[in-house]
Amino acid sequence: MYIILDQIKGIGGSSQMSKATTSFMALNLLHQAGGKTYSKAEIDAFSKKAGFTKTELKKLNAPGFGIVTCYK
C-alpha cells in the first residue's frame, strides 16, 4: 500500500477559489522544487506503471487536497 496526501489537480470543485488554490500550489512547487501537481488520472498511470493495481481517492475539506491510496 502507498498513500499520497497532496494537492490533487482537478478535485477541488468548480469554485474559482478551489481552482486558484490548486494552481497556486502547482506554481509554488514548480518554483521551489521543480515539481507540479498531478491529476487522479496521472497518478493512476504512474502507479499502474509501478505495479499497483487499484487506487482510491478521498477528497478532503481543504480545496484541492486529497488522499490517494494505491494498492498492489
N, C-alpha and C positions, 0 to 999 in steps of 0.2 A: 504494500500500500504506500502511496506517495500523496501527500497533501500539500496543496498550494493555497495560500492565503494572500490575496493581492487584488489590485485593481484589475478587473476583467473588462476588456473593451466590449461595449455593446449590451451590457446587462443593467446599466444604471437607470433605465427608463427613458421617457421621451422629454423630460423637462430640460430646459436649457442649462440649469444648474448641474444636473447629472452629467450631461454631455461635456460641459466645461470642466468639471472636476476630473473626469477621466482623461480628457485631452491635456489638461494642465499636468497631470501626473505623468503622462507619456512624454511631454516636453521636458519635464524635470528629470526623468530617468535618462532621456537622451543626452541632456546637457551634463548631468552629474556622472553617469556611468556608462554611457554609450548604449543604453538599453531602450526598451519600449514596452508598452502594454500589449497583451495578446487577447484575441477573441477566444471564446469557447471552442470554436471550430479549429483555430490554430493550436490550442492546447490538445485537443483530440488528436490532431495529426501528429504532433511530435511525441505525444505519449504512446500512441499506437506504434510509432517507429521504434520507441524504446522498449516495446514488448508488453505494454499494458493493454488489457482487453476491454476495459469499461471505465468510463468517467462519469462522475455525478457532480452537478453544480448546485450549490446552496447560496442564494443571494443573501447578503447581509443588509442591515438597515442603512448603513452609510452608502452614499451614492457611488455606484460602480464597484463596490467591494464585494467579493465573493470568495467562497471556499470551493476548490475543485479537488475532489478525491479521485485518485486513479487506482485502479485495481488490476492485479496480474491474474 
